[in-house]
Amino acid sequence: MERLTYEKINNSDNVIKIDLHNGYSVIAISGWNIQDKNYSTTMYLKDNSIDSLKLIEEAENLRFNAKYKTINSAILKWTGIHMEDGTLQKYIDRYHYEMTCFDLGNEIMEKARLSNAS
């Protein structure tokens, strides 16, 4: 597996993109929880060729006991672990399945539209 790295989105410290090197990326959005003194992070899967995010349910409101300078590294580590154990693959497979279903349904709808327009 290629080494994972992150990049900030729009120069934000709270939103990063991790390219999985397989046509997909993880988008992580974090916020500091003042009461609990930790970061709450939610992650989404993104097909690099489509502007659509899909929630990674197992990564909704994750809590990280990290500092301002280490939160993105902690997210990167979590992502690497879950790429290796197959957790993220099931979300990639589901994303691909949903897009295939959409494409097939769209094709049927477009054929019907074109036949009705004639």
PDB file as gemmi writes it, atoms N, CA and C in Angstrom:
CRYST1    1.000    1.000    1.000  90.00  90.00  90.00 P 1                      
ATOM      1  N   MET A   1       0.842  -1.177   0.000  1.00  0.00           N  
ATOM      2  CA  MET A   1       0.000   0.000   0.000  1.00  0.00           C  
ATOM      3  C   MET A   1       0.888   1.242   0.000  1.00  0.00           C  
ATOM      4  N   GLU A   2       0.538   2.184  -0.858  1.00  0.00           N  
ATOM      5  CA  GLU A   2       1.264   3.446  -0.894  1.00  0.00           C  
ATOM      6  C   GLU A   2       1.081   4.209   0.404  1.00  0.00           C  
ATOM      7  N   ARG A   3       2.071   4.981   0.742  1.00  0.00           N  
ATOM      8  CA  ARG A   3       2.012   5.773   1.970  1.00  0.00           C  
ATOM      9  C   ARG A   3       0.908   6.825   1.846  1.00  0.00           C  
ATOM     10  N   LEU A   4       0.067   6.894   2.865  1.00  0.00           N  
ATOM     11  CA  LEU A   4      -1.007   7.875   2.878  1.00  0.00           C  
ATOM     12  C   LEU A   4      -0.489   9.206   3.396  1.00  0.00           C  
ATOM     13  N   THR A   5      -0.973  10.265   2.785  1.00  0.00           N  
ATOM     14  CA  THR A   5      -0.683  11.615   3.234  1.00  0.00           C  
ATOM     15  C   THR A   5      -1.988  12.397   3.203  1.00  0.00           C  
ATOM     16  N   TYR A   6      -1.997  13.538   3.843  1.00  0.00           N  
ATOM     17  CA  TYR A   6      -3.198  14.361   3.810  1.00  0.00           C  
ATOM     18  C   TYR A   6      -2.873  15.736   3.255  1.00  0.00           C  
ATOM     19  N   GLU A   7      -3.911  16.384   2.774  1.00  0.00           N  
ATOM     20  CA  GLU A   7      -3.786  17.780   2.361  1.00  0.00           C  
ATOM     21  C   GLU A   7      -4.976  18.543   2.929  1.00  0.00           C  
ATOM     22  N   LYS A   8      -4.720  19.775   3.303  1.00  0.00           N  
ATOM     23  CA  LYS A   8      -5.787  20.618   3.822  1.00  0.00           C  
ATOM     24  C   LYS A   8      -6.678  21.059   2.670  1.00  0.00           C  
ATOM     25  N   ILE A   9      -7.971  21.131   2.928  1.00  0.00           N  
ATOM     26  CA  ILE A   9      -8.909  21.634   1.928  1.00  0.00           C  
ATOM     27  C   ILE A   9      -9.167  23.102   2.221  1.00  0.00           C  
ATOM     28  N   ASN A  10      -9.016  23.935   1.208  1.00  0.00           N  
ATOM     29  CA  ASN A  10      -9.198  25.384   1.333  1.00  0.00           C  
ATOM     30  C   ASN A  10      -8.362  25.974   2.468  1.00  0.00           C  
ATOM     31  N   ASN A  11      -7.187  25.400   2.673  1.00  0.00           N  
ATOM     32  CA  ASN A  11      -6.255  25.872   3.692  1.00  0.00           C  
ATOM     33  C   ASN A  11      -6.849  25.834   5.100  1.00  0.00           C  
ATOM     34  N   SER A  12      -7.832  24.958   5.306  1.00  0.00           N  
ATOM     35  CA  SER A  12      -8.479  24.830   6.607  1.00  0.00           C  
ATOM     36  C   SER A  12      -7.737  23.813   7.462  1.00  0.00           C  
ATOM     37  N   ASP A  13      -7.595  24.112   8.739  1.00  0.00           N  
ATOM     38  CA  ASP A  13      -6.990  23.155   9.661  1.00  0.00           C  
ATOM     39  C   ASP A  13      -7.989  22.080  10.077  1.00  0.00           C  
ATOM     40  N   ASN A  14      -9.268  22.282   9.785  1.00  0.00           N  
ATOM     41  CA  ASN A  14     -10.315  21.385  10.266  1.00  0.00           C  
ATOM     42  C   ASN A  14     -10.863  20.433   9.208  1.00  0.00           C  
ATOM     43  N   VAL A  15     -10.448  20.585   7.955  1.00  0.00           N  
ATOM     44  CA  VAL A  15     -10.942  19.725   6.880  1.00  0.00           C  
ATOM     45  C   VAL A  15      -9.746  19.249   6.060  1.00  0.00           C  
ATOM     46  N   ILE A  16      -9.575  17.919   6.007  1.00  0.00           N  
ATOM     47  CA  ILE A  16      -8.463  17.363   5.238  1.00  0.00           C  
ATOM     48  C   ILE A  16      -8.958  16.301   4.270  1.00  0.00           C  
ATOM     49  N   LYS A  17      -8.130  16.068   3.259  1.00  0.00           N  
ATOM     50  CA  LYS A  17      -8.399  15.039   2.248  1.00  0.00           C  
ATOM     51  C   LYS A  17      -7.233  14.057   2.274  1.00  0.00           C  
ATOM     52  N   ILE A  18      -7.568  12.762   2.324  1.00  0.00           N  
ATOM     53  CA  ILE A  18      -6.559  11.704   2.301  1.00  0.00           C  
ATOM     54  C   ILE A  18      -6.804  10.861   1.054  1.00  0.00           C  
ATOM     55  N   ASP A  19      -5.887  10.923   0.105  1.00  0.00           N  
ATOM     56  CA  ASP A  19      -5.999  10.136  -1.122  1.00  0.00           C  
ATOM     57  C   ASP A  19      -5.638   8.690  -0.788  1.00  0.00           C  
ATOM     58  N   LEU A  20      -6.554   7.761  -1.090  1.00  0.00           N  
ATOM     59  CA  LEU A  20      -6.336   6.345  -0.793  1.00  0.00           C  
ATOM     60  C   LEU A  20      -5.564   5.629  -1.902  1.00  0.00           C  
ATOM     61  N   HIS A  21      -5.236   6.327  -2.982  1.00  0.00           N  
ATOM     62  CA  HIS A  21      -4.465   5.785  -4.106  1.00  0.00           C  
ATOM     63  C   HIS A  21      -5.180   4.649  -4.825  1.00  0.00           C  
ATOM     64  N   ASN A  22      -6.507   4.677  -4.814  1.00  0.00           N  
ATOM     65  CA  ASN A  22      -7.302   3.661  -5.508  1.00  0.00           C  
ATOM     66  C   ASN A  22      -8.514   4.286  -6.207  1.00  0.00           C  
ATOM     67  N   GLY A  23      -8.440   5.597  -6.452  1.00  0.00           N  
ATOM     68  CA  GLY A  23      -9.548   6.306  -7.076  1.00  0.00           C  
ATOM     69  C   GLY A  23     -10.507   6.924  -6.074  1.00  0.00           C  
ATOM     70  N   TYR A  24     -10.244   6.729  -4.798  1.00  0.00           N  
ATOM     71  CA  TYR A  24     -11.096   7.261  -3.735  1.00  0.00           C  
ATOM     72  C   TYR A  24     -10.262   8.051  -2.741  1.00  0.00           C  
ATOM     73  N   SER A  25     -10.942   8.934  -2.022  1.00  0.00           N  
ATOM     74  CA  SER A  25     -10.315   9.714  -0.957  1.00  0.00           C  
ATOM     75  C   SER A  25     -11.227   9.723   0.254  1.00  0.00           C  
ATOM     76  N   VAL A  26     -10.640   9.998   1.400  1.00  0.00           N  
ATOM     77  CA  VAL A  26     -11.391  10.225   2.621  1.00  0.00           C  
ATOM     78  C   VAL A  26     -11.337  11.718   2.908  1.00  0.00           C  
ATOM     79  N   ILE A  27     -12.494  12.295   3.185  1.00  0.00           N  
ATOM     80  CA  ILE A  27     -12.585  13.689   3.603  1.00  0.00           C  
ATOM     81  C   ILE A  27     -12.924  13.648   5.095  1.00  0.00           C  
ATOM     82  N   ALA A  28     -12.108  14.295   5.912  1.00  0.00           N  
ATOM     83  CA  ALA A  28     -12.318  14.309   7.361  1.00  0.00           C  
ATOM     84  C   ALA A  28     -12.571  15.741   7.816  1.00  0.00           C  
ATOM     85  N   ILE A  29     -13.647  15.909   8.568  1.00  0.00           N  
ATOM     86  CA  ILE A  29     -14.022  17.215   9.100  1.00  0.00           C  
ATOM     87  C   ILE A  29     -13.969  17.113  10.621  1.00  0.00           C  
ATOM     88  N   SER A  30     -13.178  17.971  11.233  1.00  0.00           N  
ATOM     89  CA  SER A  30     -12.968  17.915  12.682  1.00  0.00           C  
ATOM     90  C   SER A  30     -13.364  19.215  13.350  1.00  0.00           C  
ATOM     91  N   GLY A  31     -13.702  19.082  14.609  1.00  0.00           N  
ATOM     92  CA  GLY A  31     -13.984  20.253  15.421  1.00  0.00           C  
ATOM     93  C   GLY A  31     -13.588  19.982  16.856  1.00  0.00           C  
ATOM     94  N   TRP A  32     -13.124  21.005  17.532  1.00  0.00           N  
ATOM     95  CA  TRP A  32     -12.685  20.884  18.920  1.00  0.00           C  
ATOM     96  C   TRP A  32     -13.897  20.924  19.837  1.00  0.00           C  
ATOM     97  N   ASN A  33     -13.995  19.938  20.728  1.00  0.00           N  
ATOM     98  CA  ASN A  33     -15.067  19.865  21.708  1.00  0.00           C  
ATOM     99  C   ASN A  33     -14.521  20.430  23.018  1.00  0.00           C  
ATOM    100  N   ILE A  34     -14.965  21.631  23.380  1.00  0.00           N  
ATOM    101  CA  ILE A  34     -14.437  22.331  24.548  1.00  0.00           C  
ATOM    102  C   ILE A  34     -14.718  21.566  25.840  1.00  0.00           C  
ATOM    103  N   GLN A  35     -15.936  21.052  25.981  1.00  0.00           N  
ATOM    104  CA  GLN A  35     -16.294  20.343  27.217  1.00  0.00           C  
ATOM    105  C   GLN A  35     -15.462  19.091  27.431  1.00  0.00           C  
ATOM    106  N   ASP A  36     -15.359  18.264  26.394  1.00  0.00           N  
ATOM    107  CA  ASP A  36     -14.641  16.995  26.520  1.00  0.00           C  
ATOM    108  C   ASP A  36     -13.139  17.117  26.275  1.00  0.00           C  
ATOM    109  N   LYS A  37     -12.719  18.276  25.782  1.00  0.00           N  
ATOM    110  CA  LYS A  37     -11.306  18.527  25.478  1.00  0.00           C  
ATOM    111  C   LYS A  37     -10.735  17.475  24.524  1.00  0.00           C  
ATOM    112  N   ASN A  38     -11.481  17.234  23.443  1.00  0.00           N  
ATOM    113  CA  ASN A  38     -11.005  16.335  22.398  1.00  0.00           C  
ATOM    114  C   ASN A  38     -11.587  16.782  21.065  1.00  0.00           C  
ATOM    115  N   TYR A  39     -11.132  16.149  20.007  1.00  0.00           N  
ATOM    116  CA  TYR A  39     -11.640  16.457  18.676  1.00  0.00           C  
ATOM    117  C   TYR A  39     -12.731  15.468  18.296  1.00  0.00           C  
ATOM    118  N   SER A  40     -13.784  15.972  17.715  1.00  0.00           N  
ATOM    119  CA  SER A  40     -14.834  15.148  17.122  1.00  0.00           C  
ATOM    120  C   SER A  40     -14.639  15.222  15.615  1.00  0.00           C  
ATOM    121  N   THR A  41     -14.551  14.063  14.995  1.00  0.00           N  
ATOM    122  CA  THR A  41     -14.265  14.001  13.561  1.00  0.00           C  
ATOM    123  C   THR A  41     -15.279  13.101  12.862  1.00  0.00           C  
ATOM    124  N   THR A  42     -15.757  13.566  11.727  1.00  0.00           N  
ATOM    125  CA  THR A  42     -16.619  12.758  10.871  1.00  0.00           C  
ATOM    126  C   THR A  42     -15.927  12.620   9.525  1.00  0.00           C  
ATOM    127  N   MET A  43     -15.962  11.398   8.986  1.00  0.00           N  
ATOM    128  CA  MET A  43     -15.270  11.118   7.727  1.00  0.00           C  
ATOM    129  C   MET A  43     -16.246  10.691   6.645  1.00  0.00           C  
ATOM    130  N   TYR A  44     -15.901  11.080   5.440  1.00  0.00           N  
ATOM    131  CA  TYR A  44     -16.706  10.780   4.264  1.00  0.00           C  
ATOM    132  C   TYR A  44     -15.809  10.150   3.213  1.00  0.00           C  
ATOM    133  N   LEU A  45     -16.404   9.296   2.397  1.00  0.00           N  
ATOM    134  CA  LEU A  45     -15.707   8.700   1.260  1.00  0.00           C  
ATOM    135  C   LEU A  45     -16.069   9.482   0.018  1.00  0.00           C  
ATOM    136  N   LYS A  46     -15.083   9.718  -0.830  1.00  0.00           N  
ATOM    137  CA  LYS A  46     -15.308  10.456  -2.073  1.00  0.00           C  
ATOM    138  C   LYS A  46     -14.656   9.724  -3.226  1.00  0.00           C  
ATOM    139  N   ASP A  47     -15.429   9.475  -4.282  1.00  0.00           N  
ATOM    140  CA  ASP A  47     -14.868   8.986  -5.542  1.00  0.00           C  
ATOM    141  C   ASP A  47     -14.160  10.190  -6.158  1.00  0.00           C  
ATOM    142  N   ASN A  48     -12.899  10.036  -6.528  1.00  0.00           N  
ATOM    143  CA  ASN A  48     -12.132  11.181  -7.026  1.00  0.00           C  
ATOM    144  C   ASN A  48     -12.657  11.741  -8.335  1.00  0.00           C  
ATOM    145  N   SER A  49     -13.528  11.001  -9.036  1.00  0.00           N  
ATOM    146  CA  SER A  49     -14.050  11.492 -10.310  1.00  0.00           C  
ATOM    147  C   SER A  49     -15.455  12.081 -10.183  1.00  0.00           C  
ATOM    148  N   ILE A  50     -16.021  12.057  -8.970  1.00  0.00           N  
ATOM    149  CA  ILE A  50     -17.391  12.528  -8.755  1.00  0.00           C  
ATOM    150  C   ILE A  50     -17.401  13.468  -7.550  1.00  0.00           C  
ATOM    151  N   ASP A  51     -18.133  14.556  -7.650  1.00  0.00           N  
ATOM    152  CA  ASP A  51     -18.255  15.477  -6.516  1.00  0.00           C  
ATOM    153  C   ASP A  51     -19.424  15.084  -5.642  1.00  0.00           C  
ATOM    154  N   SER A  52     -19.269  13.974  -4.931  1.00  0.00           N  
ATOM    155  CA  SER A  52     -20.313  13.476  -4.037  1.00  0.00           C  
ATOM    156  C   SER A  52     -19.634  12.779  -2.867  1.00  0.00           C  
ATOM    157  N   LEU A  53     -20.057  13.124  -1.660  1.00  0.00           N  
ATOM    158  CA  LEU A  53     -19.497  12.512  -0.464  1.00  0.00           C  
ATOM    159  C   LEU A  53     -20.480  11.510   0.120  1.00  0.00           C  
ATOM    160  N   LYS A  54     -19.953  10.407   0.611  1.00  0.00           N  
ATOM    161  CA  LYS A  54     -20.767   9.376   1.268  1.00  0.00           C  
ATOM    162  C   LYS A  54     -20.238   9.203   2.687  1.00  0.00           C  
ATOM    163  N   LEU A  55     -21.126   9.280   3.658  1.00  0.00           N  
ATOM    164  CA  LEU A  55     -20.740   9.136   5.050  1.00  0.00           C  
ATOM    165  C   LEU A  55     -20.153   7.753   5.319  1.00  0.00           C  
ATOM    166  N   ILE A  56     -19.077   7.714   6.060  1.00  0.00           N  
ATOM    167  CA  ILE A  56     -18.522   6.470   6.577  1.00  0.00           C  
ATOM    168  C   ILE A  56     -19.120   6.328   7.975  1.00  0.00           C  
ATOM    169  N   GLU A  57     -20.167   5.530   8.081  1.00  0.00           N  
ATOM    170  CA  GLU A  57     -20.929   5.463   9.329  1.00  0.00           C  
ATOM    171  C   GLU A  57     -20.072   5.100  10.537  1.00  0.00           C  
ATOM    172  N   GLU A  58     -19.097   4.242  10.336  1.00  0.00           N  
ATOM    173  CA  GLU A  58     -18.232   3.840  11.448  1.00  0.00           C  
ATOM    174  C   GLU A  58     -17.261   4.951  11.843  1.00  0.00           C  
ATOM    175  N   ALA A  59     -17.261   6.036  11.092  1.00  0.00           N  
ATOM    176  CA  ALA A  59     -16.376   7.166  11.373  1.00  0.00           C  
ATOM    177  C   ALA A  59     -17.184   8.451  11.534  1.00  0.00           C  
ATOM    178  N   GLU A  60     -18.368   8.308  12.082  1.00  0.00           N  
ATOM    179  CA  GLU A  60     -19.197   9.476  12.361  1.00  0.00           C  
ATOM    180  C   GLU A  60     -19.009   9.850  13.824  1.00  0.00           C  
ATOM    181  N   ASN A  61     -18.561  11.061  14.047  1.00  0.00           N  
ATOM    182  CA  ASN A  61     -18.314  11.563  15.406  1.00  0.00           C  
ATOM    183  C   ASN A  61     -17.280  10.739  16.173  1.00  0.00           C  
ATOM    184  N   LEU A  62     -16.186  10.427  15.505  1.00  0.00           N  
ATOM    185  CA  LEU A  62     -15.064   9.784  16.193  1.00  0.00           C  
ATOM    186  C   LEU A  62     -14.451  10.785  17.164  1.00  0.00           C  
ATOM    187  N   ARG A  63     -13.973  10.302  18.272  1.00  0.00           N  
ATOM    188  CA  ARG A  63     -13.315  11.160  19.261  1.00  0.00           C  
ATOM    189  C   ARG A  63     -11.824  10.883  19.247  1.00  0.00           C  
ATOM    190  N   PHE A  64     -11.045  11.950  19.124  1.00  0.00           N  
ATOM    191  CA  PHE A  64      -9.594  11.843  19.143  1.00  0.00           C  
ATOM    192  C   PHE A  64      -9.055  12.696  20.281  1.00  0.00           C  
ATOM    193  N   ASN A  65      -8.275  12.083  21.158  1.00  0.00           N  
ATOM    194  CA  ASN A  65      -7.574  12.828  22.205  1.00  0.00           C  
ATOM    195  C   ASN A  65      -6.248  13.274  21.617  1.00  0.00           C  
ATOM    196  N   ALA A  66      -6.326  14.334  20.848  1.00  0.00           N  
ATOM    197  CA  ALA A  66      -5.150  14.843  20.141  1.00  0.00           C  
ATOM    198  C   ALA A  66      -5.039  16.346  20.381  1.00  0.00           C  
ATOM    199  N   LYS A  67      -3.929  16.873  20.025  1.00  0.00           N  
ATOM    200  CA  LYS A  67      -3.681  18.310  20.118  1.00  0.00           C  
ATOM    201  C   LYS A  67      -3.892  18.940  18.740  1.00  0.00           C  
ATOM    202  N   TYR A  68      -3.908  20.235  18.717  1.00  0.00           N  
ATOM    203  CA  TYR A  68      -4.082  20.990  17.475  1.00  0.00           C  
ATOM    204  C   TYR A  68      -3.078  20.546  16.410  1.00  0.00           C  
ATOM    205  N   LYS A  69      -1.844  20.315  16.808  1.00  0.00           N  
ATOM    206  CA  LYS A  69      -0.803  19.963  15.842  1.00  0.00           C  
ATOM    207  C   LYS A  69      -0.782  18.479  15.488  1.00  0.00           C  
ATOM    208  N   THR A  70      -1.526  17.639  16.217  1.00  0.00           N  
ATOM    209  CA  THR A  70      -1.457  16.194  15.966  1.00  0.00           C  
ATOM    210  C   THR A  70      -2.771  15.579  15.476  1.00  0.00           C  
ATOM    211  N   ILE A  71      -3.842  16.360  15.434  1.00  0.00           N  
ATOM    212  CA  ILE A  71      -5.145  15.790  15.051  1.00  0.00           C  
ATOM    213  C   ILE A  71      -5.111  15.192  13.645  1.00  0.00           C  
ATOM    214  N   ASN A  72      -4.526  15.895  12.696  1.00  0.00           N  
ATOM    215  CA  ASN A  72      -4.526  15.384  11.319  1.00  0.00           C  
ATOM    216  C   ASN A  72      -3.696  14.107  11.188  1.00  0.00           C  
ATOM    217  N   SER A  73      -2.613  14.006  11.937  1.00  0.00           N  
ATOM    218  CA  SER A  73      -1.817  12.771  11.943  1.00  0.00           C  
ATOM    219  C   SER A  73      -2.600  11.626  12.567  1.00  0.00           C  
ATOM    220  N   ALA A  74      -3.385  11.911  13.608  1.00  0.00           N  
ATOM    221  CA  ALA A  74      -4.213  10.872  14.238  1.00  0.00           C  
ATOM    222  C   ALA A  74      -5.275  10.367  13.263  1.00  0.00           C  
ATOM    223  N   ILE A  75      -5.865  11.279  12.504  1.00  0.00           N  
ATOM    224  CA  ILE A  75      -6.864  10.895  11.493  1.00  0.00           C  
ATOM    225  C   ILE A  75      -6.201  10.046  10.400  1.00  0.00           C  
ATOM    226  N   LEU A  76      -5.029  10.454   9.984  1.00  0.00           N  
ATOM    227  CA  LEU A  76      -4.282   9.718   8.965  1.00  0.00           C  
ATOM    228  C   LEU A  76      -3.977   8.298   9.451  1.00  0.00           C  
ATOM    229  N   LYS A  77      -3.578   8.165  10.693  1.00  0.00           N  
ATOM    230  CA  LYS A  77      -3.286   6.845  11.266  1.00  0.00           C  
ATOM    231  C   LYS A  77      -4.548   5.992  11.296  1.00  0.00           C  
ATOM    232  N   TRP A  78      -5.673   6.565  11.741  1.00  0.00           N  
ATOM    233  CA  TRP A  78      -6.952   5.840  11.779  1.00  0.00           C  
ATOM    234  C   TRP A  78      -7.299   5.337  10.376  1.00  0.00           C  
ATOM    235  N   THR A  79      -7.125   6.195   9.393  1.00  0.00           N  
ATOM    236  CA  THR A  79      -7.443   5.840   8.008  1.00  0.00           C  
ATOM    237  C   THR A  79      -6.570   4.694   7.518  1.00  0.00           C  
ATOM    238  N   GLY A  80      -5.283   4.753   7.789  1.00  0.00           N  
ATOM    239  CA  GLY A  80      -4.372   3.681   7.382  1.00  0.00           C  
ATOM    240  C   GLY A  80      -4.732   2.349   8.002  1.00  0.00           C  
ATOM    241  N   ILE A  81      -5.041   2.360   9.282  1.00  0.00           N  
ATOM    242  CA  ILE A  81      -5.427   1.125   9.979  1.00  0.00           C  
ATOM    243  C   ILE A  81      -6.685   0.529   9.352  1.00  0.00           C  
ATOM    244  N   HIS A  82      -7.659   1.382   9.058  1.00  0.00           N  
ATOM    245  CA  HIS A  82      -8.926   0.887   8.531  1.00  0.00           C  
ATOM    246  C   HIS A  82      -8.891   0.585   7.030  1.00  0.00           C  
ATOM    247  N   MET A  83      -7.887   1.074   6.345  1.00  0.00           N  
ATOM    248  CA  MET A  83      -7.658   0.623   4.962  1.00  0.00           C  
ATOM    249  C   MET A  83      -7.100  -0.793   4.995  1.00  0.00           C  
ATOM    250  N   GLU A  84      -6.161  -1.027   5.887  1.00  0.00           N  
ATOM    251  CA  GLU A  84      -5.518  -2.333   5.967  1.00  0.00           C  
ATOM    252  C   GLU A  84      -6.458  -3.422   6.476  1.00  0.00           C  
ATOM    253  N   ASP A  85      -7.356  -3.088   7.405  1.00  0.00           N  
ATOM    254  CA  ASP A  85      -8.230  -4.135   7.958  1.00  0.00           C  
ATOM    255  C   ASP A  85      -9.502  -4.362   7.137  1.00  0.00           C  
ATOM    256  N   GLY A  86      -9.672  -3.623   6.045  1.00  0.00           N  
ATOM    257  CA  GLY A  86     -10.802  -3.843   5.146  1.00  0.00           C  
ATOM    258  C   GLY A  86     -12.051  -3.044   5.468  1.00  0.00           C  
ATOM    259  N   THR A  87     -12.047  -2.302   6.559  1.00  0.00           N  
ATOM    260  CA  THR A  87     -13.217  -1.515   6.930  1.00  0.00           C  
ATOM    261  C   THR A  87     -13.598  -0.537   5.822  1.00  0.00           C  
ATOM    262  N   LEU A  88     -12.627   0.172   5.297  1.00  0.00           N  
ATOM    263  CA  LEU A  88     -12.939   1.164   4.257  1.00  0.00           C  
ATOM    264  C   LEU A  88     -13.318   0.508   2.938  1.00  0.00           C  
ATOM    265  N   GLN A  89     -12.833  -0.702   2.681  1.00  0.00           N  
ATOM    266  CA  GLN A  89     -13.151  -1.379   1.422  1.00  0.00           C  
ATOM    267  C   GLN A  89     -14.643  -1.630   1.292  1.00  0.00           C  
ATOM    268  N   LYS A  90     -15.316  -1.968   2.384  1.00  0.00           N  
ATOM    269  CA  LYS A  90     -16.760  -2.211   2.285  1.00  0.00           C  
ATOM    270  C   LYS A  90     -17.504  -0.929   1.912  1.00  0.00           C  
ATOM    271  N   TYR A  91     -17.016   0.221   2.350  1.00  0.00           N  
ATOM    272  CA  TYR A  91     -17.632   1.490   1.965  1.00  0.00           C  
ATOM    273  C   TYR A  91     -17.323   1.823   0.506  1.00  0.00           C  
ATOM    274  N   ILE A  92     -16.128   1.489   0.060  1.00  0.00           N  
ATOM    275  CA  ILE A  92     -15.771   1.689  -1.349  1.00  0.00           C  
ATOM    276  C   ILE A  92     -16.650   0.804  -2.228  1.00  0.00           C  
ATOM    277  N   ASP A  93     -16.811  -0.461  -1.846  1.00  0.00           N  
ATOM    278  CA  ASP A  93     -17.653  -1.386  -2.611  1.00  0.00           C  
ATOM    279  C   ASP A  93     -19.097  -0.885  -2.670  1.00  0.00           C  
ATOM    280  N   ARG A  94     -19.606  -0.400  -1.540  1.00  0.00           N  
ATOM    281  CA  ARG A  94     -20.977   0.107  -1.502  1.00  0.00           C  
ATOM    282  C   ARG A  94     -21.124   1.350  -2.374  1.00  0.00           C  
ATOM    283  N   TYR A  95     -20.156   2.249  -2.321  1.00  0.00           N  
ATOM    284  CA  TYR A  95     -20.171   3.463  -3.146  1.00  0.00           C  
ATOM    285  C   TYR A  95     -20.216   3.073  -4.622  1.00  0.00           C  
ATOM    286  N   HIS A  96     -19.350   2.136  -5.000  1.00  0.00           N  
ATOM    287  CA  HIS A  96     -19.303   1.689  -6.393  1.00  0.00           C  
ATOM    288  C   HIS A  96     -20.643   1.073  -6.804  1.00  0.00           C  
ATOM    289  N   TYR A  97     -21.224   0.257  -5.946  1.00  0.00           N  
ATOM    290  CA  TYR A  97     -22.521  -0.372  -6.226  1.00  0.00           C  
ATOM    291  C   TYR A  97     -23.607   0.695  -6.411  1.00  0.00           C  
ATOM    292  N   GLU A  98     -23.650   1.672  -5.526  1.00  0.00           N  
ATOM    293  CA  GLU A  98     -24.653   2.739  -5.626  1.00  0.00           C  
ATOM    294  C   GLU A  98     -24.503   3.526  -6.922  1.00  0.00           C  
ATOM    295  N   MET A  99     -23.273   3.805  -7.314  1.00  0.00           N  
ATOM    296  CA  MET A  99     -23.049   4.562  -8.547  1.00  0.00           C  
ATOM    297  C   MET A  99     -23.411   3.725  -9.775  1.00  0.00           C  
ATOM    298  N   THR A 100     -23.153   2.413  -9.727  1.00  0.00           N  
ATOM    299  CA  THR A 100     -23.541   1.518 -10.821  1.00  0.00           C  
ATOM    300  C   THR A 100     -25.058   1.484 -10.948  1.00  0.00           C  
ATOM    301  N   CYS A 101     -25.756   1.380  -9.819  1.00  0.00           N  
ATOM    302  CA  CYS A 101     -27.227   1.386  -9.833  1.00  0.00           C  
ATOM    303  C   CYS A 101     -27.749   2.707 -10.384  1.00  0.00           C  
ATOM    304  N   PHE A 102     -27.144   3.802  -9.967  1.00  0.00           N  
ATOM    305  CA  PHE A 102     -27.560   5.109 -10.466  1.00  0.00           C  
ATOM    306  C   PHE A 102     -27.368   5.188 -11.976  1.00  0.00           C  
ATOM    307  N   ASP A 103     -26.207   4.771 -12.453  1.00  0.00           N  
ATOM    308  CA  ASP A 103     -25.924   4.832 -13.884  1.00  0.00           C  
ATOM    309  C   ASP A 103     -26.915   3.991 -14.692  1.00  0.00           C  
ATOM    310  N   LEU A 104     -27.220   2.786 -14.208  1.00  0.00           N  
ATOM    311  CA  LEU A 104     -28.180   1.932 -14.915  1.00  0.00           C  
ATOM    312  C   LEU A 104     -29.577   2.547 -14.903  1.00  0.00           C  
ATOM    313  N   GLY A 105     -29.997   3.051 -13.753  1.00  0.00           N  
ATOM    314  CA  GLY A 105     -31.304   3.702 -13.658  1.00  0.00           C  
ATOM    315  C   GLY A 105     -31.380   4.937 -14.524  1.00  0.00           C  
ATOM    316  N   ASN A 106     -30.311   5.704 -14.550  1.00  0.00           N  
ATOM    317  CA  ASN A 106     -30.268   6.906 -15.372  1.00  0.00           C  
ATOM    318  C   ASN A 106     -30.356   6.556 -16.853  1.00  0.00           C  
ATOM    319  N   GLU A 107     -29.694   5.477 -17.242  1.00  0.00           N  
ATOM    320  CA  GLU A 107     -29.745   5.020 -18.632  1.00  0.00           C  
ATOM    321  C   GLU A 107     -31.177   4.636 -19.020  1.00  0.00           C  
ATOM    322  N   ILE A 108     -31.859   3.924 -18.149  1.00  0.00           N  
ATOM    323  CA  ILE A 108     -33.255   3.533 -18.406  1.00  0.00           C  
ATOM    324  C   ILE A 108     -34.137   4.766 -18.521  1.00  0.00           C  
ATOM    325  N   MET A 109     -33.965   5.707 -17.605  1.00  0.00           N  
ATOM    326  CA  MET A 109     -34.778   6.931 -17.618  1.00  0.00           C  
ATOM    327  C   MET A 109     -34.500   7.758 -18.876  1.00  0.00           C  
ATOM    328  N   GLU A 110     -33.279   7.825 -19.285  1.00  0.00           N  
ATOM    329  CA  GLU A 110     -32.918   8.608 -20.472  1.00  0.00           C  
ATOM    330  C   GLU A 110     -33.495   7.969 -21.730  1.00  0.00           C  
ATOM    331  N   LYS A 111     -33.457   6.638 -21.839  1.00  0.00           N  
ATOM    332  CA  LYS A 111     -34.069   5.949 -22.968  1.00  0.00           C  
ATOM    333  C   LYS A 111     -35.570   6.219 -23.014  1.00  0.00           C  
ATOM    334  N   ALA A 112     -36.214   6.151 -21.855  1.00  0.00           N  
ATOM    335  CA  ALA A 112     -37.658   6.416 -21.796  1.00  0.00           C  
ATOM    336  C   ALA A 112     -37.962   7.850 -22.200  1.00  0.00           C  
ATOM    337  N   ARG A 113     -37.137   8.790 -21.729  1.00  0.00           N  
ATOM    338  CA  ARG A 113     -37.346  10.198 -22.070  1.00  0.00           C  
ATOM    339  C   ARG A 113     -37.195  10.433 -23.560  1.00  0.00           C  
ATOM    340  N   LEU A 114     -36.185   9.833 -24.142  1.00  0.00           N  
ATOM    341  CA  LEU A 114     -35.939  10.013 -25.565  1.00  0.00           C  
ATOM    342  C   LEU A 114     -37.023   9.350 -26.410  1.00  0.00           C  
ATOM    343  N   SER A 115     -37.525   8.204 -25.977  1.00  0.00           N  
ATOM    344  CA  SER A 115     -38.593   7.538 -26.749  1.00  0.00           C  
ATOM    345  C   SER A 115     -39.911   8.316 -26.632  1.00  0.00           C  
ATOM    346  N   ASN A 116     -40.154   8.983 -25.526  1.00  0.00           N  
ATOM    347  CA  ASN A 116     -41.357   9.803 -25.360  1.00  0.00           C  
ATOM    348  C   ASN A 116     -41.265  11.113 -26.119  1.00  0.00           C  
ATOM    349  N   ALA A 117     -40.045  11.581 -26.371  1.00  0.00           N  
ATOM    350  CA  ALA A 117     -39.856  12.853 -27.075  1.00  0.00           C  
ATOM    351  C   ALA A 117     -40.055  12.686 -28.585  1.00  0.00           C  
ATOM    352  N   SER A 118     -40.007  11.463 -29.071  1.00  0.00           N  
ATOM    353  CA  SER A 118     -40.117  11.239 -30.523  1.00  0.00           C  
ATOM    354  C   SER A 118     -41.522  11.353 -31.019  1.00  0.00           C  
TER     355      SER A 118                                                      
END                                                                             
